[in-house]
Amino acid sequence: MQNNKTLTEKIQNVIKALENNNMRGIYVKKASEIPGIVKDMLFPGCVITAGGSVSLSESGVSDVINSDKYNFLDRSKKGISAEEQQEIFKAAIGCDFFFCSTNAITENGELINVDGFCNRISSIAFGPKKVIMVVGSNKIVKDLDEGLLRIKKVAAPKNCARLGSDTPCAKLGHCVSLSKSDNPDITDGCACDSRICCSYLISARQRIKDRITVILCEEPLGY
Ligand code: SF4
């Protein structure tokens, strides 16, 4: 197990790699530092959307963006209709801030994300003026291959279990494709209607500098 100094250095190296990729990286030691950083980024009345994320709730960011000071368009609010949800997905294209986490972040400063419905990856790629990601050090991987495996071994199964999705990984704890191969292709896996691994987005060097900010926390967050 790596010691804290090694982990801190590793995170600082990832932040340098993000900066090389035209993304902003912010190091925090503890998750409790994150709400204050987020409050300093926002302005009264700003329009905010967010992807479903355990990291946002665990870090306290969900509570910050839910404040009356901001115009948070909550696609998960109680009693929301499918039509209202669609309107929020469309509004995300012009919003000021989009909050989410990432499924994995490589030592080379690449962000790897997979979606079933794809509203999250579409907002990461295009639309919101600023994308703010809250990411625990548990999501750092060596490279793209390790990141894709992390999705099949950790992120997708745990998210499917959280959402109550009827997928094999929610019961097995890993992608069904790993029962046949140690190194499955991204198309391998289940054929369920509720499959979560449909479209992959890899965010490498960005054209718009600092549109994406990653708040990278030494403490683990989400999965
Ligand atoms: S392909 Fe299906 S079983 Fe595999 S991780 Fe994705 S949702 Fe789960």
Residues whose N, C-alpha, C, O or C-beta is under 5 A from the ligand:
A	BS01	SF4	K152 A156 P157 T167 P168 C169 C175 V176 D188 G189 C190 R195 I196 C197
